[in-house]
Amino acid sequence: MPLVGLRKRVRWLSASSLVTAAVAVAAIAAACAGQGTGVTGDQPPGLFPVEPASEQAQYIFDFYPVIFWIAVGVFFLVEGLLLWIVFRYRRQATDVDLPSQTHGNNLLEVLWTLIPAAIVAVLFVFTVDTLGKVERTADSTDQPDLIVDVTGFQWQWTFDYPLQELSFTGSGNTGPVMAVPVNETVRIRLHATDVIHSFYVPQFLYKKDVVPGRVNEFDVVVREPGVYAGQCAEFCGLLHADMHFTVEAMTRSDFDAWVTQNQQAEPSLPPPPSDATTVQLTAISIAEGFEPTELAIPADSPWVVELTNADTVAPHDFGVRGATPEGDWRGDPDAQPGGSATYQPPPLAAGTYEFFCTIHPNMVGTLQAGQ
């Protein structure tokens, strides 16, 4: 059979294989150069995971090179065989007809079946062993040193400390802070009120889905004091990218001081002046926003907002954009689902403003101060 037209295709295949190999080597070199060494700081992506911050993460970190080097070996074996075949059996100038064709080889078929099966079996054993070490304490009856209930909702987090009677909810794109003592077992229990979220701290090398109607939990022992950024790792809607939070690990003495400080009763708001204008506002839901969406108050006069949260899923609050010389005014506390809250924003100069929920910035309305 004539080989007309095959010469260019074979040459193109050889060139494309070389380009692929060059790109792969360049990518590996770039990734290796970009790998950082910090624990609590940001690290650029690299070939290996970031430095582990917890005891459980260390198991995963130690197991990762096993998978990596097996993958590297398979890559170079396969690519090496492909390149050898391309150059060894490429068409020669003296070739006129196709070489003899071989259909099937029992030895090769057995080898390329058994070798991958053996690799998968080894990885399976290592995986089961590592996963057992990481999640063993979550199934233990031993009492942890600290329990934190994490509730994910569109699009923020609430951290509850049931034994310490503390609760923290993020707002906007500023998430709450989870304080934990180092070298102690912290049990994190995950709850969701609306859709699936995912609790992820990169330095923990572990993430867990936050599923409505189900409590997922895991234990973590952070080894060194530091600040570790976390985020939702499951797309959950419009403002998914704003679901950040921070884990702050500290010594036991610092943690006890933090608890005491936050347990102190916050000063209550002074009663509003008798001539203050009271505005009634209802938070319907994240999608439906506020009712009403237009408010009017006298200019340069005290005023009060009584917010009713008709949402049975998420907390809401009240803020006014550009209400202070520093920028936005943000009210506190949150109105929990089915609850209410009262706010005393500062008097506003005549003009048009935007009010919003600082937890869900998509919930907005128009505020008219004065005529």
C-alpha positions as CSV (number, residue, x, y, z in Angstrom):
1,M,0.0,0.0,0.0
2,P,1.5,3.4,-1.0
3,L,2.5,5.8,1.8
4,V,1.5,8.9,-0.1
5,G,0.7,11.8,2.2
6,L,1.9,10.1,5.4
7,R,5.3,11.8,5.6
8,K,3.9,15.2,6.6
9,R,1.5,13.6,9.2
10,V,4.3,11.7,10.9
11,R,6.5,14.7,11.0
12,W,3.7,16.8,12.5
13,L,3.1,14.1,15.1
14,S,6.8,14.2,16.1
15,A,6.8,17.9,16.4
16,S,3.6,18.1,18.4
17,S,4.9,15.5,20.8
18,L,8.1,17.5,21.4
19,V,6.0,20.7,21.9
20,T,3.8,18.9,24.4
21,A,6.8,17.6,26.3
22,A,8.4,21.1,26.3
23,V,5.2,22.7,27.6
24,A,4.9,20.1,30.4
25,V,8.5,20.7,31.5
26,A,8.0,24.5,31.5
27,A,4.8,24.2,33.6
28,I,6.5,21.9,36.1
29,A,9.4,24.4,36.4
30,A,7.1,27.4,36.8
31,A,5.0,25.6,39.5
32,C,8.1,24.6,41.4
33,A,9.4,28.2,41.3
34,G,6.1,29.5,42.6
35,Q,5.8,27.4,45.6
36,G,5.9,29.4,48.9
37,T,7.0,28.3,52.3
38,G,4.8,30.4,54.7
39,V,2.2,28.7,56.9
40,T,-0.3,31.4,57.8
41,G,0.4,33.7,54.7
42,D,-0.9,33.2,51.2
43,Q,1.0,30.7,49.1
44,P,0.8,30.6,45.3
45,P,-0.2,27.3,43.8
46,G,2.5,24.7,43.3
47,L,3.1,21.1,42.6
48,F,2.7,20.2,46.3
49,P,0.1,21.3,48.9
50,V,0.7,24.2,51.2
51,E,2.4,23.6,54.5
52,P,-0.1,21.8,56.8
53,A,-1.4,23.7,59.8
54,S,-3.1,20.8,61.7
55,E,-2.2,17.3,62.8
56,Q,-4.8,15.8,60.4
57,A,-3.4,17.8,57.5
58,Q,0.0,16.4,58.1
59,Y,-1.3,12.9,57.2
60,I,-2.6,14.2,53.9
61,F,0.6,16.1,53.3
62,D,2.7,13.0,53.8
63,F,0.6,10.9,51.5
64,Y,0.5,13.3,48.7
65,P,4.1,12.7,47.4
66,V,3.2,9.0,47.0
67,I,0.5,9.8,44.5
68,F,2.6,12.5,42.9
69,W,5.6,10.4,42.2
70,I,3.6,7.5,40.9
71,A,1.8,9.9,38.5
72,V,5.1,11.3,37.4
73,G,6.5,7.8,36.8
74,V,3.4,6.9,34.7
75,F,3.6,10.1,32.8
76,F,7.3,9.7,31.8
77,L,6.7,6.0,31.0
78,V,3.8,6.6,28.7
79,E,5.3,9.8,27.0
80,G,8.7,8.1,26.7
81,L,7.1,5.1,24.9
82,L,5.1,7.3,22.6
83,L,8.2,9.3,21.7
84,W,10.3,6.2,21.2
85,I,7.6,4.7,18.9
86,V,7.3,7.9,16.9
87,F,11.1,8.1,16.2
88,R,11.9,4.4,16.1
89,Y,9.1,3.5,13.7
90,R,8.8,6.7,11.6
91,R,8.8,6.4,7.9
92,Q,12.2,6.1,6.2
93,A,13.1,7.5,2.8
94,T,13.3,3.9,1.4
95,D,9.9,2.9,2.7
96,V,7.3,2.4,0.0
97,D,4.7,0.2,1.6
98,L,3.2,-0.1,5.1
99,P,5.1,-2.4,7.4
100,S,3.6,-5.7,8.5
101,Q,0.6,-5.1,10.9
102,T,0.4,-6.8,14.3
103,H,-3.0,-7.4,15.8
104,G,-2.9,-8.2,19.5
105,N,-0.1,-9.1,21.9
106,N,-1.1,-11.3,24.9
107,L,2.0,-10.4,27.0
108,L,1.5,-6.6,26.5
109,E,-2.2,-6.8,27.2
110,V,-1.6,-8.7,30.5
111,L,1.1,-6.2,31.5
112,W,-0.9,-3.0,30.8
113,T,-3.8,-4.5,32.8
114,L,-1.9,-5.8,35.8
115,I,0.4,-2.8,36.3
116,P,-2.4,-0.2,36.5
117,A,-4.4,-2.6,38.7
118,A,-1.5,-3.0,41.1
119,I,-1.0,0.8,41.2
120,V,-4.6,1.4,42.0
121,A,-4.6,-1.3,44.7
122,V,-1.5,0.3,46.4
123,L,-3.1,3.7,46.3
124,F,-6.4,2.3,47.6
125,V,-4.6,0.9,50.7
126,F,-2.7,4.1,51.4
127,T,-5.9,6.2,50.8
128,V,-8.0,4.1,53.3
129,D,-5.2,4.3,55.9
130,T,-4.8,8.0,55.5
131,L,-8.5,8.7,55.5
132,G,-8.9,6.6,58.6
133,K,-6.3,8.7,60.4
134,V,-7.8,12.0,59.3
135,E,-11.4,11.1,60.3
136,R,-10.8,8.7,63.1
137,T,-11.5,11.3,65.9
138,A,-14.7,12.4,64.3
139,D,-16.2,9.0,65.0
140,S,-14.8,8.9,68.5
141,T,-16.9,9.1,71.7
142,D,-14.2,11.1,73.4
143,Q,-15.2,14.7,74.2
144,P,-13.4,17.4,72.3
145,D,-11.8,20.3,74.0
146,L,-13.9,22.8,72.1
147,I,-17.1,22.6,69.9
148,V,-17.9,25.1,67.2
149,D,-21.2,25.0,65.3
150,V,-20.8,26.4,61.8
151,T,-23.9,27.5,59.9
152,G,-23.6,28.3,56.2
153,F,-26.2,30.4,54.5
154,Q,-26.4,32.5,51.4
155,W,-23.9,34.2,51.6
156,Q,-22.2,34.2,54.9
157,W,-21.3,32.1,57.9
158,T,-22.3,32.0,61.6
159,F,-20.0,30.5,64.2
160,D,-21.6,29.5,67.5
161,Y,-19.8,28.4,70.6
162,P,-22.5,26.5,72.5
163,L,-20.6,26.0,75.8
164,Q,-19.2,29.6,75.8
165,E,-22.6,31.1,74.6
166,L,-21.0,33.1,71.9
167,S,-22.1,33.7,68.3
168,F,-20.5,35.6,65.4
169,T,-22.0,36.3,61.9
170,G,-20.1,37.8,59.0
171,S,-21.4,40.7,56.9
172,G,-20.9,41.6,53.3
173,N,-17.6,40.1,52.1
174,T,-16.1,40.2,55.7
175,G,-16.6,36.9,57.3
176,P,-16.5,36.0,61.0
177,V,-13.5,34.9,62.9
178,M,-13.2,31.4,64.5
179,A,-10.9,31.5,67.4
180,V,-9.5,28.1,68.5
181,P,-6.8,27.0,71.0
182,V,-3.7,25.3,69.6
183,N,-2.8,21.7,70.3
184,E,-6.4,20.9,71.4
185,T,-9.1,18.9,69.7
186,V,-11.7,21.2,68.1
187,R,-14.9,19.6,66.8
188,I,-16.5,21.6,64.0
189,R,-20.1,20.7,63.3
190,L,-21.5,21.9,60.0
191,H,-25.1,23.1,59.3
192,A,-26.7,24.7,56.3
193,T,-30.0,26.5,56.1
194,D,-30.6,26.8,52.4
195,V,-28.3,25.2,49.8
196,I,-25.1,23.1,49.9
197,H,-21.9,25.0,51.0
198,S,-18.4,23.7,51.7
199,F,-16.2,24.5,54.6
200,Y,-12.6,24.8,53.4
201,V,-9.4,26.0,55.0
202,P,-6.5,25.4,52.6
203,Q,-3.9,24.9,55.3
204,F,-6.1,22.1,56.8
205,L,-5.8,20.3,53.4
206,Y,-9.4,19.2,54.0
207,K,-12.9,20.4,53.2
208,K,-16.3,19.2,54.2
209,D,-19.7,19.8,52.6
210,V,-22.3,21.8,54.5
211,V,-25.6,20.1,53.6
212,P,-29.1,21.2,54.6
213,G,-30.8,18.8,56.9
214,R,-27.6,17.0,57.8
215,V,-24.9,17.7,60.4
216,N,-21.4,16.9,59.1
217,E,-18.6,17.1,61.6
218,F,-14.8,16.7,61.8
219,D,-12.1,17.2,64.4
220,V,-9.0,19.4,63.9
221,V,-6.0,20.0,66.0
222,V,-4.1,23.2,64.9
223,R,-0.5,23.0,65.8
224,E,0.8,26.5,65.7
225,P,-0.7,30.0,66.5
226,G,-1.6,31.8,63.3
227,V,-4.3,33.2,61.1
228,Y,-5.7,30.9,58.4
229,A,-8.0,32.1,55.7
230,G,-11.1,30.0,54.8
231,Q,-13.9,30.1,52.3
232,C,-16.9,28.4,50.9
233,A,-15.7,25.9,48.2
234,E,-19.1,25.0,46.7
235,F,-20.8,27.4,44.3
236,C,-23.9,28.5,46.2
237,G,-25.3,31.4,44.2
238,L,-24.8,35.0,43.3
239,L,-22.4,36.1,46.1
240,H,-20.6,32.8,46.7
241,A,-17.2,34.6,46.3
242,D,-18.0,36.7,49.3
243,M,-18.2,33.7,51.7
244,H,-14.9,34.2,53.5
245,F,-14.0,33.5,57.1
246,T,-10.9,33.4,59.2
247,V,-9.5,30.8,61.7
248,E,-7.3,32.3,64.3
249,A,-5.3,29.8,66.4
250,M,-3.9,31.0,69.7
251,T,-2.6,29.6,73.0
252,R,-5.1,28.4,75.6
253,S,-4.5,31.5,77.8
254,D,-5.1,33.8,74.9
255,F,-8.2,31.9,73.9
256,D,-9.6,32.1,77.5
257,A,-9.0,35.9,77.4
258,W,-10.7,36.1,74.1
259,V,-13.8,34.2,75.4
260,T,-14.0,36.4,78.5
261,Q,-13.7,39.6,76.4
262,N,-16.5,38.6,74.1
263,Q,-18.7,37.3,76.9
264,Q,-18.8,40.7,78.5
265,A,-22.2,42.3,77.9
266,E,-22.1,44.9,75.1
267,P,-23.4,48.3,76.2
268,S,-27.0,48.7,75.2
269,L,-28.1,51.5,72.9
270,P,-29.4,54.5,74.7
271,P,-33.1,55.1,74.3
272,P,-33.9,57.2,71.2
273,P,-35.1,60.8,71.7
274,S,-38.8,61.1,72.1
275,D,-39.1,63.0,68.9
276,A,-37.1,60.4,66.8
277,T,-38.8,59.2,63.7
278,T,-39.5,55.5,63.7
279,V,-39.3,53.6,60.4
280,Q,-40.8,50.1,60.1
281,L,-39.0,47.7,57.7
282,T,-39.4,44.0,57.0
283,A,-36.7,41.7,55.5
284,I,-38.6,39.2,53.4
285,S,-35.9,37.0,52.0
286,I,-32.6,37.2,50.1
287,A,-34.3,37.0,46.8
288,E,-37.3,39.3,47.6
289,G,-35.4,41.9,49.6
290,F,-37.0,44.5,51.8
291,E,-40.5,45.7,52.2
292,P,-40.9,48.5,51.6
293,T,-38.1,49.4,49.3
294,E,-38.5,53.1,49.7
295,L,-38.1,55.0,53.0
296,A,-38.4,58.6,53.9
297,I,-37.1,60.4,57.0
298,P,-36.6,64.1,58.1
299,A,-33.2,65.5,57.3
300,D,-30.7,66.2,60.2
301,S,-33.0,64.5,62.7
302,P,-32.7,61.4,64.9
303,W,-34.5,58.4,63.6
304,V,-34.9,54.7,64.4
305,V,-35.3,51.6,62.3
306,E,-37.4,48.7,63.6
307,L,-36.4,45.7,61.4
308,T,-38.6,42.6,61.4
309,N,-37.0,39.5,59.8
310,A,-39.7,37.5,58.1
311,D,-37.0,35.2,56.6
312,T,-37.1,31.8,58.3
313,V,-33.6,30.9,56.9
314,A,-31.1,33.7,57.1
315,P,-30.3,36.6,59.5
316,H,-30.5,40.2,58.2
317,D,-29.5,43.6,59.4
318,F,-29.6,47.3,58.3
319,G,-27.0,49.7,56.9
320,V,-26.9,53.0,55.0
321,R,-24.3,53.7,52.3
322,G,-22.4,57.0,52.7
323,A,-24.1,57.8,56.0
324,T,-20.9,58.8,57.8
325,P,-17.7,60.7,56.9
326,E,-15.9,57.4,57.0
327,G,-18.3,55.8,54.6
328,D,-21.1,53.3,55.2
329,W,-23.0,53.0,58.5
330,R,-23.6,49.4,59.5
331,G,-26.1,48.4,62.2
332,D,-25.7,45.8,64.9
333,P,-27.0,43.3,66.0
334,D,-28.4,41.0,63.4
335,A,-32.1,40.2,63.2
336,Q,-32.1,36.4,63.5
337,P,-34.6,34.4,61.3
338,G,-38.1,35.1,62.6
339,G,-36.8,37.8,65.0
340,S,-36.3,41.5,65.0
341,A,-33.8,44.2,65.8
342,T,-33.7,48.0,66.4
343,Y,-31.2,50.4,65.0
344,Q,-30.3,54.0,65.6
345,P,-28.5,55.3,62.5
346,P,-27.0,58.8,62.6
347,P,-29.0,61.8,61.4
348,L,-28.6,62.3,57.7
349,A,-28.2,65.5,55.6
350,A,-30.8,66.1,53.0
351,G,-30.4,63.8,50.0
352,T,-31.0,60.4,48.6
353,Y,-29.2,57.3,50.1
354,E,-29.2,53.6,49.6
355,F,-30.0,51.3,52.5
356,F,-29.0,47.7,52.4
357,C,-28.5,44.5,54.4
358,T,-24.8,44.2,55.2
359,I,-25.0,40.5,55.3
360,H,-26.7,40.3,51.9
361,P,-25.6,43.4,50.0
362,N,-28.0,42.5,47.1
363,M,-30.9,43.5,49.4
364,V,-31.2,47.3,48.8
365,G,-33.7,50.1,48.9
366,T,-33.9,53.9,48.6
367,L,-33.8,56.2,51.5
368,Q,-34.9,59.9,51.1
369,A,-33.8,62.3,53.8
370,G,-35.7,65.6,53.8
371,Q,-37.8,67.0,50.9
